[in-house]
Amino acid sequence: MTNDRSQGRHRRAKKDSVANNSSTITGNRALQIEEPLIFEQGAKGRTGVDLPAPTDESTAALGGLERDKPIGLPGLSEPEVVRHYTRLSRNNYAIDIGFYPLGSCTMKHNPRLNERLSRLPGLADIHPLQPESTVQGGLALIEQVSNWLKILTGFPAVAMSPAAGAQGELCGLMTIRTHLMARGDPRTVVLVPDSAHGTNPATAAMCGYQIESVPSNQRGRVDLNALQARLGPDIAALMLTNPNTCGLFEEEIIEIAAAVHDSGALFYCDGANFNALVGKVRPADLGIDIMHLNLHKTFSTPHGGGGPGAGPVVMTNELAPYAPLPWLLREGETLLLIEHPERQAKTSFGRMRAWHGQMGMFVRALAYMLSHGGDGLRQVAEDAVLNANYLRVGLEGKYTMPYSGLCMHEVLCDDEFIKDTDITTLDIAKTLIDEGYHPMTIYFPLIAHGAMLIEPTETESRQTLDQFIKVLRAIADQISSGDSKRFHRAPLHAPRRRLDETRAARQPNLRWKESTPTSSPRK
Amino acid sequence: MRYLPHTAEDRRAMMTDIGIGSIEELFKDVPNEARLDRPLELPNHADELSVERHITGLAAQNVTAGAVPCFIGGGAYRHHVPAAVDALIQRGEFLTSYTPYQPEISQGTLQALFEFQTQVSLITGMEVANGSMYDGSTACAEAVLMAGRVTKRQRAVLSGGLNPLYCDVVETLAQFTGLEIEKSRPNAPTRGHHDTLALEARVNNDTACVVVQFPDFFGVIRDFTALSARCHEQGTLLIVVVTEPVALGALKAPGDMGADIVVGEGQSLGVGLNFGGPYVGLFATKEKYLRQMPGRVAGETLDSDGKRGWVLTLNAREQHIRREKATSNICTNSGLCALAFSIHLSLLGETGFARLAALNHSTARSLAEKLAGLQGIEVLNGAYFNEFTVRLSRESAPVIEELAQKKILAGVPLSRLYPDRKDFKDLALMTATETTTDSDIQALLQALSESVL
């Protein structure tokens, strides 16, 4: 069900591909191998795991509910499975391959030591319901990560269980809401800046709040006057990212905090961008009440193609009584888990997920923090901000930036410099793919037109940044010389050309089905 | 510092290019009073060997489940994960990529997600599945919230057989959404007893959903066909929770019993115990509810050359587009764990998965039969898969602790999860999987006979 226009586009594109793609019998191109779905491979009865035969085939204890028809899983041997996933992996860009300046995602190097340690059987092979006496080392590890996070942020308490940043936000807002209820002060509205991550308003809605947007000023920061005008007895909290999603430090943050507190509201900080501040600024010193940290950003636990992450939440003593279960308490030499609303934890707002937290991420984050130390973490923030500013200066004159002056760990460009051309931000991103880069974050934050948000991180060398600047400047020159053809066609050299997202959404096909074979995997 | 490429000379040159005389100038927007002008009370950086020593020291203080007889389940299960799983997920292309925002250079992750969605749909007997949630418990809570959106009703009924931690998570995450959560009282298993009748009686035309677990927290296996009929008669959704997906290799799929949403904990396949996280939440439903489903989803499409490919799709449900009107706030999910799950299931295939399930069940039967022969122990389940409830002749928590001192992880004392239930104090959950050996069982029987008599 492609419409006429997109069919036309496909026809044009096919001509491109004929020009570009000297055809092979297989559709493969040397190292780039077309890989069918796993369901289109293998043979019935084949397996990649040897298991002993059960001693007893009886199904009498299955309550009459034994499976009565096949599932439909394909059968593959280990070599076939290894090859399948190895081939798939080669269709992915990754930090290990090259520069991945995806703004607001902090794509820094993932140390391999951390992977090794997270797999130590004494940490990876312990059950969350083992008696506490048998997991004191595991609990001590959680305590040590907590201590590092508390010292780095200046807060006295931390909730370790949230599974990712968005769950950390929910933890923060539930803590705030429970605190407000306990003080007999129900409030109904959460304020979110217009530059915020989409998770902020979505989280506030899950916590039962109405959401109102706070405008940014011409300098890309929260408009303090507008904020003050809106604060009042119905405002429960302000959710603010700092540095904000424009890569700018909220320079009036102390005044913002004071205004929020004067109105009786609480100040939530989205800590997604803590990489700019770690070791340099303690968020507690800025007047923030509660804040989540993304261990998969600042503390380098791998992003894994979309998680798992971890989103611990640091908070003030005022809010700590409402933090989620479980709580970790030390009594002398012994660490205890408080898993129910008992003893001092009666005030907790509840439990956000089963078990105690993302232990595998805690191990990696602790290894990361120990490796860097206090001195190295401070250097992380300095180098991350240095690299972003180096890119900013390198791009000046060719790229337009909505807010002039220094940036923090990421630099925001808009599409003002291409407004009189037929090239879009998307075209530039796809062209960068052909040049061997992962594109920056595009079209976010929403307040910058055609946004390009570039976050280099501290683990990139000067040579990498110089090369990237050279490429981006050359792209700008190609655009201004009127050479638009490559931009519309890009990417030409990726495993796939531009994919039709409209088609995917209009006729959703979310799984392989035997009865309705999909279009041929090879053309 | 081994992870930071800049030399002092690099930094000086870069500062010159930027036009600053010191790094501090880059932080000039930070109010003076908030700038740290002193080092924090933290140790300085350390070499690999020192870090490894420190963390290995912490690991050594734990009793590793795989090093001792272990019979603990209760929502997380110890299984053998084939070596190929970990080798493949450690490929940098999977490990160090992120959410596939640029599909042309993320086809590996996207195709793997599409295959994962297909596998989850197949084993649960459902039409569609998403690309994963954080874990089974949050998937369960999201399913309840989704049922509220689909039915526009405010009342959710949780079975007493639902993992009590999952009940807590549902209650917590729903507490400010206007949904009313009604919990059915948990009962210890009794042979022949079916509490689905009691659940059927609670379903009426203001019920958004009924949530049951299969097999349930006490290990009991029940047929939900009649319950689903009752639910559908009233316009209520049936949510089936699976915390041990290996069971689906031996048991009827929840979709075949009329489930509207199936959620699960995928940890058993590919992931490992990890002291509770990270795990991977499974989420499957019927196609007609697709646009109310939370979470990322990969869909098939064509590229501009007409080649098949995959993209993240149905983004209009999600927070980055929909903001406060999104189906969930979830963003980062559990991608790498979903990949591990998928690789493990691909290695098993149809025959391996069925055999793994049969092996778990036969080992559990062997354990149950031997326990039943001990004086002072009663196995309460009639039907079970690889886990069941036992009644001891005395309180179970001290028995489990005594056995732990003898390096036997004997099971889960139910008092840990139901501290208020005096009638559960002598109950424990015990689990056997393909990793359980005869000598593990002998060691358990020996130690138990010393402790319960």
Interface residues (C-beta under 8 A of the other chain):
Chain A: R9 H10 A13 K14 D16 S17 N21 E35 L37 I38 F39 G42 K44 G45 R46 T47 G48 V49 L51 P52 A53 P54 T55 D56 E57 S58 T59 A61 L62 G63 G64 L65 E66 R67 D68 P70 I71 G72 L73 P74 G75 L76 E78 V81 V82 H84 Y85 T86 L88 S89 R90 N91 N92 Y93 A94 I95 D96 I97 Y100 L102 C105 M107 K108 H109 N110 P111 L113 E115 R116 L117 R119 L120 P121 G122 L123 A124 D125 I126 H127 P128 L129 Q130 P131 S133 T134 V135 Q136 G137 G138 A140 L141 Q144 W148 I151 L152 A163 A164 G165 A166 Q167 E169 L170 M174 R177 H197 G198 T199 P201 A202 T203 A204 A205 M206 C207 G208 Y209 I211 L248 F249 E251 I253 I254 L277 G279 K280 V281 R282 D285 L286 H296 P302 H303 G304 G305 G306 G307 P308 G309 A310 P324 L325 E339 H340 E342 F349 G350 R351 M352 R353 A354 W355 H356 G357 Q358 M359 G360 M361 V363 L366 A367 M369 L370 S371 H372 G373 G374 D375 G376 L377 R378 Q379 V380 E382 D383 V385 L386 N387 N389 Y390 R392 V393 G394 L406 M408 A429 K430 I433 H438 P439 T441 F444 E458 T459 E460 S461 R462 P491 A494 P495 R496 R497 R498 L499 D500 E501 R503 A504 A505 P508 N509 L510 R511 W512 T518 S519 S520 P521 R522 K523
Chain B: M1 R2 Y3 L4 P5 H6 D10 R11 A13 M14 M15 D17 I18 G19 I20 I23 E25 L26 F27 K28 D29 V30 P31 E33 A34 R35 L36 P39 L40 E41 L42 P43 N44 H45 A46 E48 S50 V51 E52 H54 I55 T56 G57 L58 A59 A60 Q61 N62 V63 T64 A65 G66 A67 C70 I72 G74 G75 A76 R78 P82 A84 D86 A87 L88 I89 Q90 R91 G92 E93 F94 L95 T96 S97 Y98 T99 P100 Y101 Q102 P103 E104 I105 S106 Q107 G108 T109 Q111 A112 F114 E115 Q117 T118 Q119 S121 L122 I123 E127 V128 A129 G131 S132 Y134 D135 G136 S137 T138 L145 N163 L165 Y166 D168 V169 E171 T172 L173 Q175 F176 T177 G178 V220 I221 R222 D223 L248 G249 A250 L251 K252 A253 E265 G272 L273 N274 F275 G276 G277 P278 Y279 V280 L290 R296 V297 A298 G299 E300 T301 L302 D303 S304 D305 G306 K307 R308 G309 W310 V311 T313 L314 N315 A316 E318 Q319 H320 I321 R322 R323 E324 K325 A326 S328 N329 I330 C331 T332 N333 S334 G335 L336 C337 L339 I343 L345 S346 L347 L348 G349 E350 T351 G352 F353 A354 R355 L356 A358 L359 H361 S362 T363 R365 S366 A368 N381 G382 A383 Y384 F385 I400 E401 A404 Q405 L409 V412 R416 P419 E434
